[in-house]
Amino acid sequence: MSFDLSSILNQIGKDKGIDRKVLIEAVESAMLSAARKHYGHNLNLETQFSEDNGTIEVIEFKTVVDKVEDVATQISLPEARKDYDADAQVGDELGRKLDTTVLGRIAAQTAKQVIIQKVRDAERDVIFGEFKDRKGELINGIVQRYERGNLIVNLGRTDAVLPRREQIIKERYRRGDRIRGMILDVDPTSRGPQIILTRSHPDFLKKLFELEVPEIAEGVVEIKAAAREPGERAKIAVSSNDSGVDPVGACVGIKGSRVQAVVTEMRGERIDIIVWSPDAPSFVARAMAPAEVSRVVLDEDEHSMEVIVADDQLSLAIGRKGQNVKLASKLTGWKIDVRSVSVAEEESKRARLALESIPGIAINHAELLFQEGYRTVQEVADLSLEELLDVEGITGELASEILKNAKEYSDKLIESGAIVDGAVLSDVNKLGLNVDVTNRLIRGGFNTIQKLATCEADDLTNLVGLTLEEADTVRGSTDVFLKSRPIDRML
């Protein structure tokens, strides 16, 4: 290398943002690899960058010994004094420069590849150091291309990847389009682009509101929770740390300008903004907007709530394909079961009749069981004596009698082939499924068409034990049933 490397290294360092020392180490390593390939790997070689003339020197070192055992790394004392240093002594390590002009094309190509890889590694380290602390930031880029469904985005100094799973399904981009995303992760081990972007994460929605709403950036208004069905609909819960600031109004803006800016960026994704409440039932009721909730029944043990709405509000509460209730559940963290008033009243009536059908039970004791959340004979029969004694108003002798009669009556129902919970769950039969599947749905807790409308296929396979084919049949039958009539009158 007779040409001056200094200016080349300076230019590369400036263009790539890589420290000059790192580049020098890369060039030295590359030249060492090429020299060993040409002169042999058994030699003791070192490379040094000369700042004076901007060249790489290759130096061969040999140790002075009395008796030479390895000619590649050792030299006798007479030969050392003749060819290297007249004052050489045994044990000295002597070096001489090797001719680098004879390395040849193959060695030069090897050096080139090593340099390219070293520079690439150094560049990746610089990029990782720059972006590792920027997770959660919004960033703009230019669409480059699609690779196996993943979108490659140019950020200027480097490329990022928007994986298929982090994209909004309905969005399509062409080369040269501008795109905004949130830095989800920085992966230093990735072979391709190491910066991972997202447009589907709930935090992306939060960051957009923070950008558009000064009160959020200033900490006056706080986004407590966010839930999304990317590309379709989203819900955010907000609260204000200043009693004089309306959190919803701040997020909406004058004539909806602020929220509309977010909706435009999200390509038309509908956004519901609700006021957060520390009271869980109130929060759940608000999260069901735009549906108006009549009442909420809380089950802390199951971390679930039964939401009762007027008959004409049922379709709004459930939403298209169960979207509204799913988002409300994600937003609040509570499992939500939606009921219309008429269905809830009918189910309560049937449940009370079922409990009152236990031989020998008094109406007031059946009501006590109902108020504790028990709805069927089977549920009572499955209780332990200790659990039944926990019901206020039921004593030891009475509890034993109720438990005994409930178990005997439950066994008779099973032997007769009747569906144990049939009085409460008969509306599932409207789907026209076979008896075995219907019974398994009932026993698995999917006792209404509303529950089936909001469940996932995984719920049916994991919780009920249906096969994938059976689960698909149930989902298909439910969808057909819902499309065939208004949901608020389906029962």
MIKELUM-8048 format. One record per residue (C-alpha): x, y, z; residue number from 1; residue in three letters. Coordinates in steps of 0.1 Angstrom, whole numbers, plus 5000, padded with zeros to 4 digits. Layout:
X Y Z NUM Ala
...
END
This chain:
5000 5000 5000 1 Met
5021 5029 4987 2 Ser
4992 5054 4987 3 Phe
4983 5076 5017 4 Asp
4956 5059 5038 5 Leu
4952 5088 5062 6 Ser
4929 5109 5040 7 Ser
4908 5078 5031 8 Ile
4904 5068 5067 9 Leu
4894 5104 5076 10 Asn
4868 5105 5049 11 Gln
4853 5071 5058 12 Ile
4852 5081 5095 13 Gly
4834 5113 5086 14 Lys
4809 5096 5063 15 Asp
4801 5067 5086 16 Lys
4806 5084 5119 17 Gly
4832 5058 5130 18 Ile
4862 5066 5152 19 Asp
4895 5068 5133 20 Arg
4912 5044 5158 21 Lys
4886 5018 5150 22 Val
4893 5022 5113 23 Leu
4930 5019 5117 24 Ile
4926 4987 5137 25 Glu
4903 4974 5109 26 Ala
4930 4981 5082 27 Val
4958 4966 5103 28 Glu
4937 4935 5109 29 Ser
4929 4932 5072 30 Ala
4966 4936 5061 31 Met
4977 4911 5087 32 Leu
4952 4886 5074 33 Ser
4964 4892 5038 34 Ala
5001 4889 5048 35 Ala
4996 4856 5066 36 Arg
4978 4842 5036 37 Lys
5007 4852 5014 38 His
5037 4845 5036 39 Tyr
5023 4817 5058 40 Gly
5003 4814 5090 41 His
5033 4800 5110 42 Asn
5052 4833 5109 43 Leu
5051 4858 5138 44 Asn
5037 4888 5120 45 Leu
5025 4922 5131 46 Glu
5011 4952 5113 47 Thr
5015 4988 5122 48 Gln
5000 5020 5107 49 Phe
5025 5047 5100 50 Ser
5011 5081 5107 51 Glu
5041 5097 5090 52 Asp
5035 5084 5055 53 Asn
5000 5069 5058 54 Gly
5010 5033 5050 55 Thr
5006 4999 5067 56 Ile
5038 4981 5075 57 Glu
5040 4944 5079 58 Val
5068 4933 5103 59 Ile
5081 4898 5108 60 Glu
5095 4890 5143 61 Phe
5120 4863 5152 62 Lys
5136 4853 5185 63 Thr
5174 4849 5188 64 Val
5183 4814 5201 65 Val
5214 4792 5205 66 Asp
5198 4763 5186 67 Lys
5171 4769 5160 68 Val
5141 4745 5164 69 Glu
5116 4765 5144 70 Asp
5130 4784 5114 71 Val
5097 4804 5110 72 Ala
5099 4821 5144 73 Thr
5136 4816 5155 74 Gln
5170 4827 5143 75 Ile
5205 4817 5154 76 Ser
5228 4842 5171 77 Leu
5254 4844 5142 78 Pro
5227 4849 5116 79 Glu
5210 4875 5137 80 Ala
5242 4895 5141 81 Arg
5249 4893 5104 82 Lys
5214 4901 5090 83 Asp
5197 4921 5118 84 Tyr
5218 4936 5145 85 Asp
5255 4933 5152 86 Ala
5248 4937 5189 87 Asp
5220 4910 5191 88 Ala
5219 4887 5221 89 Gln
5202 4854 5228 90 Val
5166 4861 5238 91 Gly
5162 4892 5218 92 Asp
5132 4896 5195 93 Glu
5142 4911 5162 94 Leu
5119 4924 5135 95 Gly
5121 4933 5098 96 Arg
5097 4949 5074 97 Lys
5082 4927 5047 98 Leu
5075 4938 5011 99 Asp
5037 4944 5009 100 Thr
5038 4950 4971 101 Thr
5040 4913 4965 102 Val
5009 4904 4984 103 Leu
4990 4900 4951 104 Gly
4954 4903 4939 105 Arg
4940 4875 4961 106 Ile
4956 4888 4992 107 Ala
4944 4923 4984 108 Ala
4909 4910 4979 109 Gln
4911 4893 5013 110 Thr
4922 4925 5028 111 Ala
4893 4943 5012 112 Lys
4867 4919 5025 113 Gln
4881 4921 5061 114 Val
4881 4959 5059 115 Ile
4845 4960 5047 116 Ile
4834 4936 5074 117 Gln
4853 4955 5101 118 Lys
4839 4988 5089 119 Val
4804 4973 5088 120 Arg
4808 4960 5124 121 Asp
4821 4993 5136 122 Ala
4792 5011 5119 123 Glu
4767 4988 5135 124 Arg
4782 4995 5169 125 Asp
4779 5032 5163 126 Val
4743 5029 5152 127 Ile
4735 5007 5182 128 Phe
4751 5032 5206 129 Gly
4731 5060 5190 130 Glu
4697 5043 5190 131 Phe
4698 5020 5221 132 Lys
4685 5047 5244 133 Asp
4658 5060 5219 134 Arg
4633 5032 5223 135 Lys
4598 5046 5223 136 Gly
4607 5076 5202 137 Glu
4588 5086 5171 138 Leu
4609 5086 5140 139 Ile
4604 5095 5103 140 Asn
4618 5076 5073 141 Gly
4616 5068 5036 142 Ile
4601 5035 5024 143 Val
4628 5015 5006 144 Gln
4613 4981 4998 145 Arg
4594 4951 5010 146 Tyr
4614 4920 5021 147 Glu
4592 4889 5028 148 Arg
4564 4911 5040 149 Gly
4587 4933 5062 150 Asn
4591 4969 5053 151 Leu
4626 4983 5050 152 Ile
4627 5020 5060 153 Val
4656 5044 5054 154 Asn
4663 5066 5084 155 Leu
4691 5085 5068 156 Gly
4723 5070 5084 157 Arg
4709 5035 5085 158 Thr
4679 5013 5076 159 Asp
4652 5001 5100 160 Ala
4627 4973 5096 161 Val
4589 4975 5101 162 Leu
4580 4938 5106 163 Pro
4548 4925 5092 164 Arg
4535 4919 5127 165 Arg
4540 4956 5136 166 Glu
4523 4969 5105 167 Gln
4487 4980 5101 168 Ile
4472 4954 5078 169 Ile
4453 4978 5056 170 Lys
4482 5001 5050 171 Glu
4502 4998 5017 172 Arg
4534 5018 5008 173 Tyr
4554 5024 4977 174 Arg
4591 5031 4974 175 Arg
4598 5067 4983 176 Gly
4568 5072 5005 177 Asp
4574 5089 5039 178 Arg
4565 5069 5069 179 Ile
4564 5075 5107 180 Arg
4569 5048 5132 181 Gly
4580 5043 5168 182 Met
4613 5027 5177 183 Ile
4602 4994 5194 184 Leu
4635 4978 5199 185 Asp
4672 4978 5188 186 Val
4686 4943 5181 187 Asp
4725 4943 5180 188 Pro
4725 4906 5169 189 Thr
4703 4911 5138 190 Ser
4720 4904 5105 191 Arg
4698 4929 5087 192 Gly
4685 4963 5099 193 Pro
4688 4963 5137 194 Gln
4663 4990 5144 195 Ile
4628 4976 5148 196 Ile
4598 5000 5142 197 Leu
4561 4996 5150 198 Thr
4529 5013 5139 199 Arg
4505 4989 5156 200 Ser
4517 4991 5192 201 His
4494 5010 5217 202 Pro
4524 5032 5227 203 Asp
4526 5045 5191 204 Phe
4491 5060 5197 205 Leu
4502 5075 5230 206 Lys
4533 5091 5214 207 Lys
4511 5106 5186 208 Leu
4488 5122 5212 209 Phe
4518 5134 5232 210 Glu
4531 5151 5200 211 Leu
4497 5168 5192 212 Glu
4485 5176 5227 213 Val
4508 5200 5246 214 Pro
4490 5193 5279 215 Glu
4502 5156 5277 216 Ile
4538 5166 5269 217 Ala
4537 5190 5299 218 Glu
4522 5163 5322 219 Gly
4490 5182 5329 220 Val
4470 5155 5311 221 Val
4480 5119 5314 222 Glu
4472 5089 5292 223 Ile
4464 5061 5317 224 Lys
4458 5033 5292 225 Ala
4454 5026 5255 226 Ala
4441 4997 5235 227 Ala
4440 4991 5198 228 Arg
4426 4970 5170 229 Glu
4452 4984 5146 230 Pro
4437 5000 5115 231 Gly
4402 4996 5129 232 Glu
4395 5012 5162 233 Arg
4413 5024 5194 234 Ala
4404 5035 5229 235 Lys
4425 5057 5253 236 Ile
4418 5066 5289 237 Ala
4429 5100 5300 238 Val
4430 5119 5333 239 Ser
4439 5155 5343 240 Ser
4462 5166 5371 241 Asn
4446 5200 5370 242 Asp
4409 5204 5379 243 Ser
4407 5233 5355 244 Gly
4417 5212 5325 245 Val
4392 5189 5307 246 Asp
4414 5159 5296 247 Pro
4390 5148 5268 248 Val
4386 5183 5255 249 Gly
4424 5188 5255 250 Ala
4429 5156 5235 251 Cys
4401 5165 5210 252 Val
4412 5201 5204 253 Gly
4392 5229 5188 254 Ile
4368 5214 5163 255 Lys
4385 5181 5168 256 Gly
4418 5194 5153 257 Ser
4441 5175 5176 258 Arg
4424 5141 5175 259 Val
4419 5144 5137 260 Gln
4456 5149 5132 261 Ala
4462 5116 5150 262 Val
4434 5098 5131 263 Val
4450 5111 5098 264 Thr
4484 5096 5108 265 Glu
4466 5063 5117 266 Met
4450 5063 5083 267 Arg
4414 5066 5096 268 Gly
4416 5045 5127 269 Glu
4386 5054 5149 270 Arg
4396 5067 5184 271 Ile
4374 5068 5215 272 Asp
4387 5091 5243 273 Ile
4373 5084 5277 274 Ile
4379 5098 5312 275 Val
4399 5074 5334 276 Trp
4385 5065 5369 277 Ser
4402 5048 5398 278 Pro
4368 5031 5405 279 Asp
4370 4999 5384 280 Ala
4332 4995 5377 281 Pro
4329 5032 5367 282 Ser
4360 5029 5345 283 Phe
4346 4998 5328 284 Val
4312 5015 5322 285 Ala
4329 5044 5306 286 Arg
4351 5021 5285 287 Ala
4320 5006 5269 288 Met
4312 5039 5252 289 Ala
4294 5047 5230 290 Pro
4270 5022 5246 291 Ala
4253 5033 5278 292 Glu
4256 5009 5307 293 Val
4227 5002 5330 294 Ser
4246 4984 5357 295 Arg
4278 4965 5364 296 Val
4281 4933 5384 297 Val
4316 4928 5398 298 Leu
4334 4894 5404 299 Asp
4367 4902 5421 300 Glu
4377 4865 5424 301 Asp
4375 4860 5387 302 Glu
4386 4896 5379 303 His
4356 4899 5357 304 Ser
4325 4921 5353 305 Met
4291 4915 5339 306 Glu
4279 4946 5321 307 Val
4242 4950 5317 308 Ile
4229 4973 5289 309 Val
4195 4982 5276 310 Ala
4183 4959 5248 311 Asp
4187 4986 5221 312 Asp
4223 4993 5233 313 Gln
4235 4957 5230 314 Leu
4248 4960 5194 315 Ser
4267 4991 5203 316 Leu
4282 4975 5235 317 Ala
4294 4944 5216 318 Ile
4305 4962 5185 319 Gly
4312 4948 5151 320 Arg
4329 4914 5155 321 Lys
4329 4920 5193 322 Gly
4354 4949 5187 323 Gln
4340 4973 5213 324 Asn
4339 4949 5242 325 Val
4373 4935 5233 326 Lys
4389 4970 5234 327 Leu
4371 4978 5266 328 Ala
4385 4946 5282 329 Ser
4421 4954 5270 330 Lys
4418 4990 5282 331 Leu
4406 4982 5317 332 Thr
4423 4949 5322 333 Gly
4390 4933 5333 334 Trp
4373 4903 5317 335 Lys
4339 4917 5305 336 Ile
4307 4898 5297 337 Asp
4279 4919 5281 338 Val
4242 4912 5287 339 Arg
4211 4930 5276 340 Ser
4186 4939 5304 341 Val
4160 4914 5291 342 Ser
4185 4886 5288 343 Val
4200 4894 5323 344 Ala
4165 4894 5338 345 Glu
4156 4862 5321 346 Glu
4188 4845 5331 347 Glu
4183 4857 5367 348 Ser
4148 4843 5367 349 Lys
4160 4810 5353 350 Arg
4189 4808 5377 351 Ala
4166 4815 5407 352 Arg
4142 4788 5394 353 Leu
4171 4763 5390 354 Ala
4184 4769 5425 355 Leu
4148 4767 5439 356 Glu
4145 4734 5422 357 Ser
4170 4718 5446 358 Ile
4148 4694 5468 359 Pro
4141 4708 5502 360 Gly
4157 4742 5498 361 Ile
4138 4773 5510 362 Ala
4133 4803 5487 363 Ile
4152 4826 5509 364 Asn
4182 4802 5510 365 His
4181 4798 5472 366 Ala
4182 4836 5471 367 Glu
4212 4837 5493 368 Leu
4230 4813 5470 369 Leu
4220 4835 5440 370 Phe
4233 4866 5456 371 Gln
4267 4849 5462 372 Glu
4269 4843 5424 373 Gly
4257 4807 5421 374 Tyr
4235 4801 5391 375 Arg
4230 4764 5386 376 Thr
4224 4732 5405 377 Val
4258 4719 5392 378 Gln
4276 4749 5407 379 Glu
4261 4742 5441 380 Val
4268 4704 5438 381 Ala
4304 4711 5431 382 Asp
4309 4732 5463 383 Leu
4327 4719 5494 384 Ser
4310 4720 5527 385 Leu
4334 4748 5538 386 Glu
4326 4769 5508 387 Glu
4289 4766 5514 388 Leu
4293 4775 5550 389 Leu
4309 4807 5539 390 Asp
4275 4819 5525 391 Val
4261 4842 5551 392 Glu
4228 4828 5565 393 Gly
4235 4791 5558 394 Ile
4245 4771 5589 395 Thr
4262 4737 5593 396 Gly
4233 4713 5593 397 Glu
4214 4732 5566 398 Leu
4246 4734 5545 399 Ala
4250 4696 5547 400 Ser
4214 4690 5536 401 Glu
4216 4715 5507 402 Ile
4248 4700 5495 403 Leu
4235 4664 5497 404 Lys
4203 4672 5479 405 Asn
4221 4693 5452 406 Ala
4245 4664 5444 407 Lys
4217 4639 5442 408 Glu
4196 4661 5420 409 Tyr
4226 4669 5397 410 Ser
4233 4632 5393 411 Asp
4197 4626 5383 412 Lys
4199 4653 5357 413 Leu
4231 4639 5342 414 Ile
4216 4604 5341 415 Glu
4185 4616 5323 416 Ser
4207 4632 5296 417 Gly
4195 4667 5304 418 Ala
4220 4696 5300 419 Ile
4228 4705 5336 420 Val
4229 4742 5329 421 Asp
4202 4741 5302 422 Gly
4178 4764 5320 423 Ala
4203 4793 5318 424 Val
4221 4784 5285 425 Leu
4194 4774 5261 426 Ser
4201 4802 5236 427 Asp
4233 4785 5225 428 Val
4211 4758 5209 429 Asn
4199 4784 5184 430 Lys
4232 4779 5165 431 Leu
4223 4744 5154 432 Gly
4255 4728 5166 433 Leu
4255 4691 5175 434 Asn
4247 4681 5211 435 Val
4282 4672 5222 436 Asp
4297 4705 5211 437 Val
4268 4725 5226 438 Thr
4272 4707 5260 439 Asn
4310 4713 5260 440 Arg
4305 4750 5252 441 Leu
4280 4752 5281 442 Ile
4302 4734 5306 443 Arg
4332 4756 5294 444 Gly
4313 4787 5304 445 Gly
4304 4799 5269 446 Phe
4267 4800 5278 447 Asn
4254 4828 5256 448 Thr
4257 4839 5220 449 Ile
4272 4872 5232 450 Gln
4301 4853 5248 451 Lys
4307 4833 5216 452 Leu
4306 4866 5196 453 Ala
4335 4880 5216 454 Thr
4357 4850 5221 455 Cys
4387 4839 5201 456 Glu
4393 4805 5184 457 Ala
4421 4798 5210 458 Asp
4396 4802 5238 459 Asp
4374 4775 5224 460 Leu
4404 4751 5219 461 Thr
4422 4758 5252 462 Asn
4392 4764 5276 463 Leu
4366 4741 5261 464 Val
4388 4715 5244 465 Gly
4373 4718 5209 466 Leu
4394 4708 5179 467 Thr
4404 4736 5155 468 Leu
4378 4724 5130 469 Glu
4351 4724 5157 470 Glu
4361 4759 5169 471 Ala
4359 4772 5133 472 Asp
4325 4757 5129 473 Thr
4313 4774 5161 474 Val
4327 4807 5151 475 Arg
4312 4804 5116 476 Gly
4278 4795 5129 477 Ser
4279 4824 5154 478 Thr
4288 4849 5126 479 Asp
4261 4835 5103 480 Val
4236 4838 5132 481 Phe
4246 4874 5140 482 Leu
4244 4885 5104 483 Lys
4209 4870 5099 484 Ser
4192 4893 5124 485 Arg
4198 4924 5145 486 Pro
4220 4915 5174 487 Ile
4199 4935 5199 488 Asp
4169 4913 5192 489 Arg
4186 4880 5186 490 Met
4173 4866 5219 491 Leu
END
